[in-house]
Every structure is written in structure tokens, then in C-alpha cells.
């Protein structure tokens, strides 16, 4: 069920504290932690504590929580002293989503060319 922790979800386990992560910020509704395979000098994931399979499902079911995630991306960028940065939500396997728990990537600290990929 949307919003409920999933036993087989890596990010739900990070939220529960059963899998370690390098947490950089935590609020009542979100957790931000360093990506274990960084694609830029700063690569932090911001996730909702409630489980939603992807950004589209999160926005549809809990728009206030989606806004919390976006607000936290700015807070991460501020703490990391990023003058410019990219926020990425991968939605679906064809877009590179590998963990089926909504999450935003905050990438910065180097030039980020367009188009990506």
C-alpha cells in the first residue's frame, strides 16, 4: 500500500535505520543521504520517509510530501554550498530508476552539460 514501509525496499530500510547511510539531513517527513555511487562531487538523495514507488506516484498520492522533498533539495544545496545544481527524479526502469522508492538526486560541484546521459 502506498505510504507504508515495504520489507523489500532498500530506502525503507534506510529510513528504519536497519541499513546504514551517510545521512546529511533529516526532517519529520524526509531523509537526505549521500549516494554510494556518486555521479558528481555532490550527489545526495532526498527521499520521503513514506514509501511511494516513484515521483509520479508520490505527486499523485501526497503532493505536500512531494513539496517537502523538493524543499529539502534546496536545503541540501544550501548546506553543500552549491551555486548551481541539478535535481533528477528517475521514473521507470527506462529512465534509470533502480530503487522503487521515490527519490530526488541532488547533483552538483561540477559542470552538468545538457542533454544528460
DSSP file (Angstrom, degrees, kcal/mol; ACC not computed):
  #  RESIDUE AA STRUCTURE BP1 BP2  ACC     N-H-->O    O-->H-N    N-H-->O    O-->H-N    TCO  KAPPA ALPHA  PHI   PSI    X-CA   Y-CA   Z-CA
    1    1 A X    >         0   0    0      0, 0.0     3,-1.8     0, 0.0    50,-0.1   0.000 360.0 360.0 360.0 139.2    0.0    0.0    0.0
    2    2 A X  T 3   +     0   0    0      1,-0.2    50,-0.2    48,-0.1     3,-0.1  -0.259 360.0  19.5 -56.9 138.4    1.3    3.5   -0.9
    3    3 A X  B 3  S+A   51   0A   0     48,-4.2    48,-0.5     1,-0.3     2,-0.3   0.117  99.2 110.3  89.0 -21.4    2.9    5.2    2.1
    4    4 A X  S <  S-     0   0    0     -3,-1.8    -1,-0.3    47,-0.2    46,-0.0  -0.662  78.6-100.8 -89.2 141.0    3.5    2.1    4.0
    5    5 A X        -     0   0    0     -2,-0.3     2,-0.5    -3,-0.1    -1,-0.1  -0.286  33.7-140.6 -57.9 142.3    7.1    0.7    4.5
    6    6 A X    >   -     0   0    0      1,-0.1     3,-1.7     3,-0.1     6,-0.1  -0.925   4.9-142.8-109.2 129.5    8.0   -2.2    2.2
    7    7 A X  T 3  S+     0   0    0     -2,-0.5    -1,-0.1     1,-0.3    -2,-0.0   0.791 101.8  46.7 -60.3 -29.8   10.0   -5.1    3.6
    8    8 A X  T 3  S+     0   0    0     -3,-0.0     2,-0.6     4,-0.0    -1,-0.3   0.243  87.9 108.7 -98.8  13.5   12.0   -5.4    0.3
    9    9 A X    <>  -     0   0    0     -3,-1.7     4,-1.9     1,-0.2     5,-0.2  -0.821  55.3-156.2 -99.9 120.1   12.7   -1.7   -0.2
   10   10 A X  H  > S+     0   0    0     -2,-0.6     4,-1.6     1,-0.2    -1,-0.2   0.905  96.4  47.9 -55.3 -45.9   16.3   -0.6    0.3
   11   11 A X  H  > S+     0   0    0      1,-0.2     4,-2.5     2,-0.2    -1,-0.2   0.852 107.2  54.9 -71.6 -33.5   15.3    3.0    1.1
   12   12 A X  H  > S+     0   0    0      1,-0.2     4,-2.2     2,-0.2    -1,-0.2   0.882 108.0  51.6 -62.3 -36.4   12.6    1.9    3.5
   13   13 A X  H  X>S+     0   0    0     -4,-1.9     5,-1.9     2,-0.2     6,-1.1   0.858 108.3  50.5 -68.6 -34.9   15.3    0.0    5.4
   14   14 A X  H ><5S+     0   0    0     -4,-1.6     3,-0.7     2,-0.2    -2,-0.2   0.926 110.1  50.2 -65.9 -44.3   17.5    3.2    5.4
   15   15 A X  H 3<5S+     0   0    0     -4,-2.5    -2,-0.2     1,-0.2    -1,-0.2   0.906 111.7  48.5 -58.3 -42.1   14.5    5.2    6.9
   16   16 A X  H 3<5S-     0   0    0     -4,-2.2    -1,-0.2    -5,-0.2    -2,-0.2   0.654 113.1-121.0 -73.8 -15.7   14.1    2.4    9.5
   17   17 A X  T <<5S+     0   0    0     -4,-0.8    -3,-0.2    -3,-0.7    -2,-0.1   0.562  82.1 116.5  86.6   8.5   17.8    2.5   10.4
   18   18 A X  S   <S+     0   0    0     -5,-1.9     2,-0.4    -6,-0.2    -4,-0.2   0.638  76.1  44.6 -86.3 -13.3   18.3   -1.2    9.5
   19   19 A X  S    S-     0   0    0     -6,-1.1    -2,-0.2    -9,-0.1    -1,-0.2  -1.000  93.2-122.3-125.8 128.9   20.7   -0.3    6.7
   20   20 A X        +     0   0    0     -2,-0.4     2,-0.3    -3,-0.1    -6,-0.1  -0.339  34.1 170.1 -72.2 152.1   23.4    2.4    7.3
   21   21 A X        -     0   0    0     -7,-0.1     2,-1.4    -4,-0.0    14,-0.1  -0.973  44.1-106.8-151.9 155.7   23.7    5.5    5.2
   22   22 A X        -     0   0    0     12,-0.4    12,-2.2    -2,-0.3     2,-0.3  -0.720  44.9-159.8 -86.8  92.0   25.6    8.7    5.4
   23   23 A X  E     +B   33   0B   0     -2,-1.4    10,-0.3    10,-0.2     3,-0.1  -0.576  22.8 174.9 -80.2 130.5   22.7   11.0    6.3
   24   24 A X  E     +     0   0B   0      8,-2.8     2,-0.3     1,-0.4     9,-0.2   0.657  69.4   8.1-106.8 -23.7   23.2   14.7    5.7
   25   25 A X  E     -B   32   0B   0      7,-1.6     7,-2.9     2,-0.0    -1,-0.4  -0.987  58.3-175.2-153.9 150.6   19.7   15.9    6.6
   26   26 A X  E     +B   31   0B   0     -2,-0.3     5,-0.2     5,-0.2     2,-0.2  -0.969   5.4 174.5-149.5 136.0   16.6   14.6    8.2
   27   27 A X        -     0   0    0      3,-2.5    -2,-0.0    -2,-0.3     5,-0.0  -0.644  53.0 -87.1-122.8-175.9   13.2   16.1    8.8
   28   28 A X  S    S+     0   0    0     -2,-0.2     3,-0.0     1,-0.2    -1,-0.0   0.816 128.1  24.2 -61.9 -29.9    9.9   14.7   10.0
   29   29 A X  S    S+     0   0    0     20,-0.1    20,-3.1    19,-0.1    21,-0.5   0.547 121.0  45.2-115.9 -10.6    9.0   13.6    6.5
   30   30 A X  E     - C   0  48B   0     18,-0.3    -3,-2.5    19,-0.1     2,-0.4  -0.899  51.0-157.1-136.8 161.1   12.3   13.2    4.6
   31   31 A X  E     -BC  26  47B   0     16,-2.1    16,-2.9    -2,-0.3     2,-0.4  -0.996   9.7-163.0-134.6 137.8   15.8   11.8    4.8
   32   32 A X  E     +BC  25  46B   0     -7,-2.9    -8,-2.8    -2,-0.4    -7,-1.6  -0.986  19.3 163.3-121.9 130.7   18.8   13.0    2.7
   33   33 A X  E     -BC  23  45B   0     12,-2.2    12,-3.3    -2,-0.4   -10,-0.2  -0.970  41.2 -90.2-146.1 158.2   21.9   10.9    2.3
   34   34 A X  E     - C   0  44B   0    -12,-2.2   -12,-0.4    -2,-0.3    10,-0.2  -0.445  43.4-114.8 -71.5 138.1   25.0   10.5    0.1
   35   35 A X    >   -     0   0    0      8,-2.8     3,-0.5    -2,-0.2     8,-0.1  -0.508  14.4-140.4 -69.6 137.8   24.7    8.3   -2.9
   36   36 A X  T 3  S+     0   0    0      1,-0.3     2,-0.2    -2,-0.2    -1,-0.1   0.616 101.5  41.5 -77.7 -10.8   27.0    5.3   -2.6
   37   37 A X  T 3  S-     0   0    0      6,-0.1    -1,-0.3     0, 0.0    -2,-0.0  -0.581  90.2-160.6-130.3  69.6   27.8    5.6   -6.4
   38   38 A X    <   -     0   0    0     -3,-0.5     3,-0.1    -2,-0.2     5,-0.1  -0.208  19.0-169.4 -63.5 140.1   28.2    9.3   -6.8
   39   39 A X  S    S+     0   0    0      1,-0.1     2,-0.3     3,-0.1    -1,-0.1   0.314  77.2  22.9-105.4   3.0   28.0   10.8  -10.3
   40   40 A X  S    S-     0   0    0      1,-0.1    69,-0.1    72,-0.0    -1,-0.1  -0.955  95.0 -93.3-157.3 163.8   29.2   14.3   -9.2
   41   41 A X  S    S+     0   0    0     -2,-0.3     2,-0.5     1,-0.2    68,-0.2   0.877 123.1  38.7 -53.9 -38.3   31.3   15.7   -6.4
   42   42 A X  E    S+ D   0 108B   0     66,-2.5    66,-2.0    -3,-0.0     2,-0.3  -0.972  71.2 157.2-111.2 121.5   28.0   16.3   -4.6
   43   43 A X  E     + D   0 107B   0     -2,-0.5    -8,-2.8    64,-0.2     2,-0.4  -0.808  10.5 164.9-145.2  99.2   25.4   13.5   -5.1
   44   44 A X  E     -CD  34 106B   0     62,-2.1    62,-3.2    -2,-0.3     2,-0.4  -0.934  26.3-143.1-119.4 137.9   22.8   13.4   -2.4
   45   45 A X  E     -CD  33 105B   0    -12,-3.3   -12,-2.2    -2,-0.4     2,-0.5  -0.849   9.4-161.0 -98.3 135.5   19.5   11.5   -2.5
   46   46 A X  E     +CD  32 104B   0     58,-2.6    58,-2.6    -2,-0.4     2,-0.3  -0.979  18.0 177.1-116.3 122.4   16.4   13.1   -0.9
   47   47 A X  E     -CD  31 103B   0    -16,-2.9   -16,-2.1    -2,-0.5     2,-0.3  -0.906  31.9-117.3-124.8 150.2   13.6   10.6   -0.1
   48   48 A X  E     -C   30   0B   0     54,-0.6   -18,-0.3    -2,-0.3     4,-0.1  -0.622  23.4-132.7 -75.9 146.5   10.3   10.8    1.5
   49   49 A X  S    S+     0   0    0    -20,-3.1     2,-0.2    -2,-0.3    -1,-0.1   0.845  91.4  76.1 -68.4 -31.2   10.1    8.6    4.6
   50   50 A X  S    S-     0   0    0    -21,-0.5     2,-0.5     1,-0.1   -46,-0.2  -0.592  94.9-111.4 -78.9 142.0    6.8    7.2    3.4
   51   51 A X  B     +A    3   0A   0    -48,-0.5   -48,-4.2    -2,-0.2     2,-0.3  -0.629  44.9 159.3 -81.5 124.0    7.1    4.7    0.6
   52   52 A X        -     0   0    0     -2,-0.5    50,-3.8   -50,-0.2    -4,-0.1  -0.981  41.5-129.1-137.8 136.5    5.8    5.7   -2.9
   53   53 A X  S    S-     0   0    0     -2,-0.3     2,-0.3    48,-0.3    48,-0.1   0.776  77.9 -15.5 -64.6 -30.1    7.2    3.8   -5.9
   54   54 A X  S  > S-     0   0    0     46,-0.1     4,-2.4    48,-0.1    48,-0.3  -0.946  77.5 -83.3-161.1 177.9    8.3    6.8   -8.0
   55   55 A X  H  > S+     0   0    0     35,-0.3     4,-2.7    -2,-0.3     5,-0.2   0.868 123.5  52.4 -61.5 -38.7    7.9   10.6   -8.3
   56   56 A X  H  > S+     0   0    0      2,-0.2     4,-2.1     1,-0.2    -1,-0.2   0.926 111.3  45.9 -64.9 -44.2    4.7   10.4  -10.3
   57   57 A X  H  > S+     0   0    0      2,-0.2     4,-2.4     1,-0.2     5,-0.3   0.893 113.3  50.9 -65.0 -39.7    3.0    8.2   -7.6
   58   58 A X  H  X S+     0   0    0     -4,-2.4     4,-3.0     1,-0.2     8,-0.3   0.943 110.8  47.5 -62.0 -48.4    4.3   10.5   -4.9
   59   59 A X  H  < S+     0   0    0     -4,-2.7     4,-0.3     1,-0.2    -2,-0.2   0.879 115.3  45.9 -62.2 -38.6    3.0   13.6   -6.6
   60   60 A X  H  < S+     0   0    0     -4,-2.1     3,-0.3    -5,-0.2    -1,-0.2   0.899 123.0  32.5 -71.4 -41.2   -0.4   12.0   -7.2
   61   61 A X  H  < S+     0   0    0     -4,-2.4    -2,-0.2     1,-0.2    -3,-0.2   0.804 135.6  15.2 -88.2 -31.1   -0.9   10.5   -3.7
   62   62 A X    >X  +     0   0    0     -4,-3.0     4,-2.2    -5,-0.3     3,-0.5  -0.512  58.8 168.3-147.9  70.2    0.9   13.0   -1.5
   63   63 A X  H 3> S+     0   0    0     -4,-0.3     4,-2.1    -3,-0.3     5,-0.1   0.831  82.7  55.7 -59.2 -32.5    1.6   16.4   -3.2
   64   64 A X  H 3> S+     0   0    0      2,-0.2     4,-1.8     1,-0.2    -1,-0.3   0.892 108.6  47.9 -66.2 -37.5    2.5   18.0    0.2
   65   65 A X  H <> S+     0   0    0     -3,-0.5     4,-2.2     2,-0.2    -2,-0.2   0.873 108.3  54.3 -69.7 -37.9    5.1   15.3    0.7
   66   66 A X  H  X S+     0   0    0     -4,-2.2     4,-2.1    -8,-0.3    -2,-0.2   0.905 108.1  50.6 -60.4 -40.4    6.5   15.8   -2.8
   67   67 A X  H  X S+     0   0    0     -4,-2.1     4,-2.7     2,-0.2    -2,-0.2   0.879 106.3  55.0 -65.0 -37.6    6.9   19.5   -2.0
   68   68 A X  H  X S+     0   0    0     -4,-1.8     4,-2.2     2,-0.2    -2,-0.2   0.920 107.2  50.4 -59.4 -43.8    8.7   18.5    1.2
   69   69 A X  H  X S+     0   0    0     -4,-2.2     4,-1.5     1,-0.2    -2,-0.2   0.934 111.8  47.2 -60.9 -46.2   11.2   16.5   -0.9
   70   70 A X  H  X S+     0   0    0     -4,-2.1     4,-1.4     1,-0.2    -2,-0.2   0.901 110.0  52.7 -63.4 -40.9   11.7   19.5   -3.2
   71   71 A X  H  X S+     0   0    0     -4,-2.7     4,-1.8     1,-0.2    -1,-0.2   0.898 108.0  52.2 -60.1 -39.3   12.2   21.9   -0.3
   72   72 A X  H  X S+     0   0    0     -4,-2.2     4,-2.6     1,-0.2    -1,-0.2   0.799  99.8  61.7 -70.0 -28.3   14.9   19.6    1.1
   73   73 A X  H  X S+     0   0    0     -4,-1.5     4,-2.3     2,-0.2    -1,-0.2   0.914 106.5  47.0 -62.7 -38.8   16.7   19.5   -2.2
   74   74 A X  H  X S+     0   0    0     -4,-1.4     4,-2.6     2,-0.2    -2,-0.2   0.907 110.7  51.6 -66.0 -41.7   17.2   23.3   -1.8
   75   75 A X  H  X S+     0   0    0     -4,-1.8     4,-2.6     2,-0.2    -2,-0.2   0.902 110.5  48.8 -62.5 -41.1   18.3   22.8    1.9
   76   76 A X  H  X S+     0   0    0     -4,-2.6     4,-2.5     2,-0.2    -2,-0.2   0.942 111.2  49.7 -62.1 -47.6   20.9   20.2    0.8
   77   77 A X  H  <>S+     0   0    0     -4,-2.3     5,-2.7     1,-0.2     4,-0.3   0.898 111.6  49.4 -59.1 -41.3   22.2   22.5   -2.0
   78   78 A X  H ><5S+     0   0    0     -4,-2.6     3,-1.2     3,-0.2    -1,-0.2   0.940 112.6  46.3 -63.1 -47.7   22.5   25.3    0.6
   79   79 A X  H 3<5S+     0   0    0     -4,-2.6    -2,-0.2     1,-0.3    -1,-0.2   0.842 113.4  49.1 -64.7 -33.2   24.3   23.2    3.1
   80   80 A X  T 3<5S-     0   0    0     -4,-2.5    -1,-0.3    -5,-0.2    -2,-0.2   0.465 111.1-125.2 -84.6  -1.5   26.6   21.9    0.4
   81   81 A X  T < 5 +     0   0    0     -3,-1.2     2,-0.6    -4,-0.3    -3,-0.2   0.887  47.3 169.1  58.5  43.3   27.2   25.5   -0.8
   82   82 A X      < -     0   0    0     -5,-2.7    -1,-0.2     1,-0.2     3,-0.1  -0.772  26.1-169.3 -88.7 121.3   26.2   24.7   -4.4
   83   83 A X  S    S+     0   0    0     -2,-0.6     2,-0.3     1,-0.3    -1,-0.2   0.844  81.7  11.5 -76.0 -34.5   25.7   27.8   -6.5
   84   84 A X  S    S+     0   0    0     -3,-0.1    25,-0.6    -7,-0.1     2,-0.3  -0.983  76.1 158.5-140.3 152.4   24.1   25.7   -9.2
   85   85 A X  E     -E  108   0B   0     -2,-0.3     2,-0.4    23,-0.1    23,-0.2  -0.971  31.7-117.7-163.3 168.0   22.9   22.1   -9.2
   86   86 A X  E     -E  107   0B   0     21,-2.8    21,-2.8    -2,-0.3     2,-0.5  -0.946  12.7-154.3-120.0 140.7   20.6   19.6  -10.8
   87   87 A X  E     -E  106   0B   0     -2,-0.4     2,-0.4    19,-0.2    19,-0.2  -0.971  18.7-172.8-110.8 126.2   17.6   17.8   -9.3
   88   88 A X  E     -E  105   0B   0     17,-2.0    17,-2.9    -2,-0.5     2,-0.5  -0.981  16.0-173.8-125.8 130.0   16.8   14.5  -11.0
   89   89 A X        -     0   0    0     -2,-0.4     2,-0.6    15,-0.2    15,-0.1  -0.976  14.6-156.8-114.9 112.3   13.8   12.2  -10.5
   90   90 A X        -     0   0    0     -2,-0.5     2,-0.5    13,-0.4   -35,-0.3  -0.804  10.8-171.1 -87.7 125.7   14.2    8.9  -12.5
   91   91 A X        +     0   0    0     -2,-0.6     3,-0.1   -37,-0.1   -37,-0.1  -0.921  52.7   3.2-124.9 106.3   10.8    7.4  -13.0
   92   92 A X  S > >S-     0   0    0     -2,-0.5     5,-2.1     1,-0.1     3,-1.2  -0.001  86.3 -85.9 100.0 153.2   10.7    3.9  -14.5
   93   93 A X  G > 5S+     0   0    0      1,-0.3     3,-1.4     3,-0.2    -1,-0.1   0.830 123.8  61.4 -63.8 -33.2   13.5    1.5  -15.4
   94   94 A X  G 3 5S+     0   0    0      1,-0.3    -1,-0.3     2,-0.1    -2,-0.1   0.720 105.3  49.2 -65.8 -20.2   13.9    3.0  -18.9
   95   95 A X  G < 5S-     0   0    0     -3,-1.2    -1,-0.3     2,-0.1    -2,-0.2   0.385 129.2 -95.7 -98.0   1.3   14.9    6.3  -17.2
   96   96 A X  T < 5 +     0   0    0     -3,-1.4     2,-0.4     1,-0.3    -3,-0.2   0.536  68.6 154.3 100.1   6.7   17.4    4.6  -14.9
   97   97 A X      < +     0   0    0     -5,-2.1    -1,-0.3     1,-0.2     3,-0.1  -0.562   5.1 161.9 -70.8 126.6   15.3    4.0  -11.8
   98   98 A X        +     0   0    0     -2,-0.4     2,-0.5     1,-0.2    -1,-0.2   0.561  61.3  58.2-120.0 -18.7   16.7    1.1   -9.9
   99   99 A X  S    S-     0   0    0      2,-0.1     2,-1.7   -90,-0.1    -1,-0.2  -0.976  76.5-143.2-115.3 123.7   15.2    1.6   -6.4
  100  100 A X  S    S+     0   0    0     -2,-0.5     2,-0.3    -3,-0.1   -46,-0.1  -0.365  71.6  94.9 -90.1  58.6   11.4    1.6   -6.4
  101  101 A X  S    S-     0   0    0     -2,-1.7   -48,-0.3   -50,-0.1    -2,-0.1  -0.953  88.3-101.1-142.8 122.6   11.0    4.3   -3.7
  102  102 A X        +     0   0    0    -50,-3.8   -54,-0.6    -2,-0.3     2,-0.3  -0.110  54.6 162.5 -48.8 136.7   10.6    7.9   -4.9
  103  103 A X  E     -D   47   0B   0    -13,-0.2     2,-0.4   -56,-0.2   -13,-0.4  -0.978  32.4-140.4-159.3 146.9   13.8    9.9   -4.6
  104  104 A X  E     -D   46   0B   0    -58,-2.6   -58,-2.6    -2,-0.3     2,-0.5  -0.914  16.2-143.4-108.0 134.3   15.4   13.1   -5.9
  105  105 A X  E     -DE  45  88B   0    -17,-2.9   -17,-2.0    -2,-0.4     2,-0.6  -0.855   7.8-157.7 -93.0 128.4   19.1   13.2   -6.8
  106  106 A X  E     -DE  44  87B   0    -62,-3.2   -62,-2.1    -2,-0.5     2,-0.4  -0.945  19.1-178.0-105.5 113.9   20.8   16.5   -5.9
  107  107 A X  E     +DE  43  86B   0    -21,-2.8   -21,-2.8    -2,-0.6     2,-0.3  -0.931  17.1 120.9-118.3 133.8   23.9   16.7   -8.2
  108  108 A X  E     +DE  42  85B   0    -66,-2.0   -66,-2.5    -2,-0.4   -23,-0.1  -0.973  24.2  90.7-169.7-177.4   26.5   19.5   -8.2
  109  109 A X  S    S+     0   0    0    -25,-0.6     2,-0.3    -2,-0.3   -24,-0.1   0.462  93.0  50.6  92.8   2.1   30.1   20.5   -7.8
  110  110 A X  S    S-     0   0    0    -68,-0.1    -1,-0.2   -70,-0.0     2,-0.2  -0.958 100.9 -72.4-155.3 166.9   31.0   20.1  -11.5
  111  111 A X        -     0   0    0     -2,-0.3     2,-0.6    -3,-0.1    -3,-0.1  -0.451  40.4-156.3 -63.5 135.9   29.6   21.3  -14.8
  112  112 A X        -     0   0    0     -2,-0.2     4,-0.1    -5,-0.1    -1,-0.1  -0.886  14.2-153.7-119.3  98.2   26.5   19.4  -15.8
  113  113 A X        -     0   0    0     -2,-0.6     2,-0.4     2,-0.1     0, 0.0  -0.184  19.9 -96.0 -69.5 160.9   26.1   19.5  -19.5
  114  114 A X  S    S+     0   0    0      1,-0.1     2,-0.1     2,-0.1    -1,-0.0  -0.991 100.6  38.7-125.4 136.6   22.8   19.3  -21.4
  115  115 A X  S    S-     0   0    0     -2,-0.4    -1,-0.1     1,-0.1    -2,-0.1   0.538  89.2-141.6 -78.8 155.6   21.4   17.0  -22.6
  116  116 A X              0   0    0      1,-0.2    -1,-0.1    -2,-0.1    -2,-0.1  -0.251 360.0 360.0 -73.4 168.1   22.3   14.5  -19.8
  117  117 A X              0   0    0     -3,-0.0    -1,-0.2    -2,-0.0    -3,-0.1   0.442 360.0 360.0  91.0 360.0   23.2   10.9  -20.5
